[in-house]
């Protein structure tokens, strides 16, 4: 990941308290387009500074990485994109995993930040041809090649997904309703401009 440069003494301490372990936000997307690879995605994200602009502005000074870069691991054969404002993206053959440094508890409780992060997720979904995203925290025991398999495993191991963000907020971290499937219906109604192919 990028490097978080906040401490509990800075204003960002509200997000990154030293005494509390942070489980950060992740979103998982299907990849339905053949041309998707790490080089293609980093070029798309680098070319459009509007991607996640509200989130990037909010977290810019708390994250060392200031522009989209590609960091490939020869041992895992997995490509990771590091971006500004707390973003990192893992590119896999059938799936994209978007990480953000925001603690999952803040994502579920702060309506404004959640909306901004959901808009960024919708942009990624549109880019990679995914009709939905699964939201959870980075320590959730999700496994699978694509969203269908991951959703099946989460239903088996954790339980049903939350049907509202209020349910998600109330859920235990490893219990039923501790994950959410977003189809972006409410955001798509607004028809805001987003990244395109």
ZAMARGU-4260 file (C-alpha; in steps of 0.2 Angstrom, whole numbers, plus 5000, padded with zeros to 4 digits):
<rodrens>
0) 5000/5000/5000 | 5005/5018/5000 | 5011/5025/5016 | 4999/5034/5029 | 5008/5048/5036
5) 4996/5053/5049 | 4997/5051/5068 | 4985/5051/5082 | 4991/5069/5086 | 4986/5076/5070
10) 4969/5082/5065 | 4967/5065/5055 | 4968/5057/5072 | 4949/5056/5071 | 4952/5043/5058
15) 4968/5035/5063 | 4968/5034/5082 | 4984/5025/5089 | 4974/5015/5102 | 4961/5008/5090
20) 4966/4996/5076 | 4960/5002/5059 | 4952/4990/5047 | 4952/4999/5031 | 4939/5000/5016
25) 4940/4988/5001 | 4928/4987/4986 | 4928/4972/4975 | 4923/4973/4956 | 4921/4960/4942
30) 4931/4962/4927 | 4921/4959/4911 | 4932/4967/4898 | 4946/4958/4890 | 4958/4973/4888
35) 4958/4977/4907 | 4976/4976/4914 | 4986/4986/4926 | 4995/4996/4912 | 4978/5001/4904
40) 4970/5005/4921 | 4984/5016/4927 | 4984/5025/4911 | 4965/5028/4912 | 4966/5034/4930
45) 4982/5045/4927 | 4973/5054/4912 | 4958/5059/4922 | 4962/5069/4938 | 4943/5070/4942
50) 4943/5052/4948 | 4939/5052/4966 | 4944/5070/4967 | 4933/5074/4983 | 4941/5059/4992
55) 4959/5063/4985 | 4957/5081/4991 | 4951/5075/5009 | 4965/5063/5011 | 4979/5070/5000
60) 4991/5075/5015 | 4989/5059/5024 | 4996/5048/5010 | 5013/5048/5003 | 5009/5043/4985
65) 5004/5059/4975 | 5001/5051/4957 | 4995/5035/4950 | 5010/5023/4948 | 5011/5004/4945
70) 5020/4993/4957 | 5021/4975/4951 | 5026/4960/4962 | 5037/4947/4953 | 5033/4934/4967
75) 5014/4935/4966 | 5012/4940/4948 | 5000/4953/4954 | 5000/4971/4949 | 4996/4985/4961
80) 4992/5003/4957 | 4996/5016/4970 | 4986/5032/4968 | 4984/5049/4977 | 4973/5052/4992
85) 4974/5035/5000 | 4969/5024/4985 | 4977/5007/4979 | 4971/4995/4966 | 4975/4976/4964
90) 4972/4970/4947 | 4968/4951/4945 | 4962/4942/4930 | 4943/4942/4935 | 4943/4955/4948
95) 4948/4972/4954 | 4951/4976/4972 | 4951/4994/4977 | 4958/4998/4994 | 4956/5015/5002
100) 4965/5020/5018 | 4948/5026/5026 | 4944/5015/5041 | 4928/5005/5037 | 4919/5011/5052
105) 4921/5029/5045 | 4915/5023/5028 | 4899/5016/5035 | 4896/5031/5047 | 4901/5046/5038
110) 4888/5049/5024 | 4897/5063/5015 | 4913/5053/5014 | 4904/5037/5009 | 4895/5046/4995
115) 4912/5052/4988 | 4920/5035/4990 | 4905/5027/4981 | 4906/5039/4967 | 4925/5034/4965
120) 4919/5016/4965 | 4906/5019/4952 | 4919/5026/4941 | 4930/5010/4943 | 4914/4999/4940
125) 4911/5008/4924 | 4929/5007/4918 | 4930/4988/4921 | 4912/4984/4916 | 4906/4978/4933
130) 4888/4981/4937 | 4891/4981/4956 | 4904/4981/4969 | 4906/4972/4986 | 4911/4983/5001
135) 4919/4977/5016 | 4935/4979/5027 | 4952/4973/5022 | 4952/4959/5036 | 4936/4950/5030
140) 4939/4932/5025 | 4934/4934/5007 | 4941/4923/4993 | 4937/4919/4976 | 4941/4922/4957
145) 4927/4934/4954 | 4912/4942/4963 | 4900/4927/4961 | 4912/4916/4970 | 4917/4929/4983
150) 4899/4932/4987 | 4895/4914/4988 | 4909/4912/5001 | 4904/4927/5011 | 4886/4921/5012
155) 4893/4904/5018 | 4906/4910/5030 | 4899/4927/5036 | 4880/4927/5032 | 4869/4938/5022
160) 4875/4955/5016 | 4868/4971/5023 | 4853/4978/5013 | 4856/4996/5019 | 4871/5006/5025
165) 4862/5008/5042 | 4862/4989/5043 | 4881/4989/5038 | 4884/5002/5051 | 4876/4991/5065
170) 4884/4975/5060 | 4898/4966/5069 | 4914/4966/5059 | 4914/4947/5056 | 4895/4944/5057
175) 4880/4944/5046 | 4878/4960/5036 | 4896/4965/5038 | 4897/4967/5019 | 4887/4976/5006
180) 4883/4974/4988 | 4881/4991/4979 | 4873/4992/4962 | 4874/5011/4962 | 4856/5013/4957
185) 4854/5029/4967 | 4871/5036/4960 | 4867/5031/4942 | 4851/5041/4943 | 4861/5057/4944
190) 4870/5054/4928 | 4886/5063/4933 | 4901/5062/4922 | 4913/5048/4926 | 4928/5040/4918
195) 4924/5031/4902 | 4933/5018/4891
</rodrens>
